[in-house]
Amino acid sequence: MPSPLLDGLNDAQREAVTVPDGPVLVLAGPGSGKTRVLTHRIAWLIQEHGVPPWRIVAVTFTNKAAREMRQRVERLLGSDLRGLKLGTFHATCAYILRREADFLPLTRDYVILNTADQRALMKEVVINDLNLDVKRHRPERFLARISEAKNEMITPETYPVRSYEDETVKRAYEYYQTRLLALNAVDFDDLLLHVAHLFEQNPDVLARYQHSAEHVLIDEFQDTNSVQYRLVRLLSGLHRNLFCVGDEDQSIYRWRGADYRNVLRLREDYPDLRVILLEQNYRSTQVILDAAQAVISKNPHRTPKNLFTELGEGPQIVLYEAFNEEEEARFVIDTIAGLVASGETNPGDCAVMYRTNAQSRVLEEAFVRAGLPYRLVGAVRFYNRREIRDLIAYLRLIHNPDDDLSLQRVINTPPRGIGKKTLDTLFTWARAEGLTLYRALERLSRDPEAGPFSGRARNALIRFRQLLDGWRGVRDRLPTGELLRLVLDETGYQDYLRDGTGQGDERWDNVMELLNVASAEENQALADFLAGVSLVSDVDDLPEQSNAPMLMTLHAAKGLEFDVVFIVGLEEGILPHQRSLDDPEQMAEERRLMYVGMTRARRYLMLTHTFRRSVWGSESLNERSRFIDDIPPHLILSAGNIQSAYRRMTTWGGGSTPPRVRQEEPSSDQPSRRFKAGQRVLHPRFGEGIVVESRLSGSDEEVSVVFNGGDIRRLMASLANLTPLDG
């Protein structure tokens, strides 16, 4: 009698769940049910093969995924899985290190340093051990290089030296590790590296763990790095029951050490490896799958797959060329409004994806102007990002030097020798004298002996005031964009942000996006710019709603799915990213990133690019992305204008199954207007207002409302949740 554990599985999934012992690689295409296969495999081993739970080791990459997998296996078996080792690589290794501390230069009560702790420790190394200027030699840069080395199992002794910079990194690595051991501490990379060395240097210890690990299962195998791959091979070395699930086409974390080539190494290291393809997709239409496969097929060193679905062909992919990024954002909002109004989807089933966080700025502003809620996933809202708040504070201070809050934020950012003690003293002295902080600095500049400061602190404060006064002297002669460039140059803010890490580069991209905003109007005055920013930056006060479109980077989209997906900014230099244009490995990763984004869509996929775009503070004409040209033309519908996009997109042909409609009653082809000029309305965020204009836009109604305070906003009636207050 067939096991209930196999109910509902397709043939390939059953094969993977019931595969005999030995090394197995399950290449699971997007939406093919890989988590289901993993959990059913664990349950199958326990229930059908009598493997005790404590002889199974299952490893995934997030604590959330580990919890969900455990819960699903418990539901399948209806019992507690006591002894099952299911967790992340880091949690598993932390457990081993505490058990085997006698073999290590650590005690069982070792501590794990977080990112802030690591930076503080490396700062001490740079200043005290290397005797270097911490402003020029950023701790983050050293930590990034050391993390790369640890991921490749390179120790301080074996660190390769080919340049003076390499020699400096090697010395920093040596001092850093010495300090860690003195503190009885490890960082996250050490958790893995120490266990790898423990196993390699202590065969008896390794044998114990190999004996207990009768079956080793690895989730998201394509995201493993070199040390993780080494650990997997060591742990499974005795029984050789290794079950790896992944997809090299979805490896998008190269920047943090993931190496898709581990899939190739697995084939080489296990000649008897059994490979099973999961090709049936349960998420997307065939048009989306065909387009995604056309993009990813250009990558070398991959296993070809023939993704198919029983969900039907589906509508063509919409391709829209906007004039600029503002029109691109408007297309996104209007298309979502049209789909919601026609009952095709809910707002929360829509996602807008982009390559870098900086691209969210235009989209966020468009949602705010339309009065529509949204959710920002995996990032801080643009105007609330640390670097943006820093630079806005500088500009506010130039506009109004008596803004104490802004002055406190930037007086030592970037560091200029004005520490917390000095700032506290300045604050206390200014309050005692009845002065703002800037006026206190003015008095100190006129009479250096007036304040309670030492020579070094006094000089640093006076230099800051001179810097600020220099900007104030030219603020009325320079456009805001040029003024911001001057602040960036004279503060050294670029060197402060770009610390050699990917995060530093992304923060600088955000600064360049702010420069785009500041430079958008050639002669924009500082006061006008700050007023506009204030109106938009209150986006942070928007209530979070679950039923709202999501904005996210393509990296953050991994593992998610939506009815409607927009991928914006499809231009050479943006997607694919500029850094990848001359690097085949990075270009292959960009292609995988595009593939992941496309396969998040269940029904509708929209790709957009612009004729021109503001980049690095100036406008550029960009060539559309090569990824668009990879898609067969018959799969694409070019939208001629915003209003027609969703109309044509939702016209299903060729006998395909029609889209499911979310509302009980189909919407009218000729909607009537609900609002009229002069009507009083209530908005949940903006309060009471008066309609000044209403017009039909596609299958929706666009309403212009003047709210208390004089703000005029254009809102889409289907999404704005306006309540009429009178006839």
Stockholm file with secondary structure:
# STOCKHOLM 1.0

chainA/1-727         MPSPLLDGLNDAQREAVTVPDGPVLVLAGPGSGKTRVLTHRIAWLIQEHGVPPWRIVAVTFTNKAAREMRQRVERLLGSDLRGLKLGTFHATCAYILRREADFLPLTRDYVILNTADQRALMKEVVINDLNLDVKRHRPERFLARISEAKNEMITPETYPVRSYEDETVKRAYEYYQTRLLALNAVDFDDLLLHVAHLFEQNPDVLARYQHSAEHVLIDEFQDTNSVQYRLVRLLSGLHRNLFCVGDEDQSIYRWRGADYRNVLRLREDYPDLRVILLEQNYRSTQVILDAAQAVISKNPHRTPKNLFTELGEGPQIVLYEAFNEEEEARFVIDTIAGLVASGETNPGDCAVMYRTNAQSRVLEEAFVRAGLPYRLVGAVRFYNRREIRDLIAYLRLIHNPDDDLSLQRVINTPPRGIGKKTLDTLFTWARAEGLTLYRALERLSRDPEAGPFSGRARNALIRFRQLLDGWRGVRDRLPTGELLRLVLDETGYQDYLRDGTGQGDERWDNVMELLNVASAEENQALADFLAGVSLVSDVDDLPEQSNAPMLMTLHAAKGLEFDVVFIVGLEEGILPHQRSLDDPEQMAEERRLMYVGMTRARRYLMLTHTFRRSVWGSESLNERSRFIDDIPPHLILSAGNIQSAYRRMTTWGGGSTPPRVRQEEPSSDQPSRRFKAGQRVLHPRFGEGIVVESRLSGSDEEVSVVFNGGDIRRLMASLANLTPLDG
#=GR chainA/1-727 SS CCCGGGTTCCHHHHHHHHCCSSCEEEEECTTSCHHHHHHHHHHHHHHTSCCCGGGEEEEESCHHHHHHHHHHHHHHHTSCCTTCEEEEHHHHHHHHHHHTGGGTTSCTTCEECCHHHHHHHHHHIIIIISCCCTTTSCHHHHHHHHHHHHHTTCCTTTCCCCSHHHHHHHHHHHHHHHHHHHTTEECHHHHHHHHHHHHHHCHHHHHHHHHHCSEEEESSGGGCCHHHHHHHHHHTTTTCCEEEEECGGGCCCGGGTCCTTHHHHHHHHCTTCEEEEECBCSSSCHHHHHHHHHHHTTCSSCCCCCCBCSSCCCCCEEEEEESSHHHHHHHHHHHHHHHHHTTSCCGGGEEEEESSGGGHHHHHHHHHHTTCCCEECSSCCGGGSHHHHHHHHHHHHHHCTTCHHHHHHHTTSSCCSCCHHHHHHHHHHHHHHTCCHHHHHHHHHHCTTSSSCCHHHHHHHHHHHHHHHHHHHHTTTSCHHHHHHHHHHHHTHHHHHCCSSHHHHHHHHHHHHHHHHHHSSTTCCHHHHHHHHHHHHGGGGSCCCSSSCEEEETGGGTTCCEEEEEECCCBTBTTTBGGGTTCHHHHHHHHHHHHHHHTTEEEEEEEEEESEEEETTEEEECCBCHHHHHSCGGGEEECSSHHHHHHHHTCCCTTCCCCCCSSSSCCCSSCCCSCCTTCEEEETTTEEEEEEEEEEETTEEEEEEEETTSCEEEEEHHHHCCEESCC
#=GC SS_cons         CCCGGGTTCCHHHHHHHHCCSSCEEEEECTTSCHHHHHHHHHHHHHHTSCCCGGGEEEEESCHHHHHHHHHHHHHHHTSCCTTCEEEEHHHHHHHHHHHTGGGTTSCTTCEECCHHHHHHHHHHIIIIISCCCTTTSCHHHHHHHHHHHHHTTCCTTTCCCCSHHHHHHHHHHHHHHHHHHHTTEECHHHHHHHHHHHHHHCHHHHHHHHHHCSEEEESSGGGCCHHHHHHHHHHTTTTCCEEEEECGGGCCCGGGTCCTTHHHHHHHHCTTCEEEEECBCSSSCHHHHHHHHHHHTTCSSCCCCCCBCSSCCCCCEEEEEESSHHHHHHHHHHHHHHHHHTTSCCGGGEEEEESSGGGHHHHHHHHHHTTCCCEECSSCCGGGSHHHHHHHHHHHHHHCTTCHHHHHHHTTSSCCSCCHHHHHHHHHHHHHHTCCHHHHHHHHHHCTTSSSCCHHHHHHHHHHHHHHHHHHHHTTTSCHHHHHHHHHHHHTHHHHHCCSSHHHHHHHHHHHHHHHHHHSSTTCCHHHHHHHHHHHHGGGGSCCCSSSCEEEETGGGTTCCEEEEEECCCBTBTTTBGGGTTCHHHHHHHHHHHHHHHTTEEEEEEEEEESEEEETTEEEECCBCHHHHHSCGGGEEECSSHHHHHHHHTCCCTTCCCCCCSSSSCCCSSCCCSCCTTCEEEETTTEEEEEEEEEEETTEEEEEEEETTSCEEEEEHHHHCCEESCC
//
